[in-house]
């Protein structure tokens, strides 16, 4: 699973305490968070996504601007959901 970049090295375990939804046999939806729910994950790799081209253009004014963006991400493997 790819998520927004975390400050963790490859192979580290990360714990998420703020869980919004837990779905087992029935779904538990938090308001705003599910009490007592914790997720443990292992960091597989850090990376950058594919390039997205951002192009701005104004007609009749000779204005063109082209830029690219690559979003940083962290790939994790979910180990346990409590």
Helices and strands as residue ranges (DSSP letters): E 2-4, E 13-16, E 21-23, E 27-29, E 39-48, E 52-58, E 63-69, E 72-81
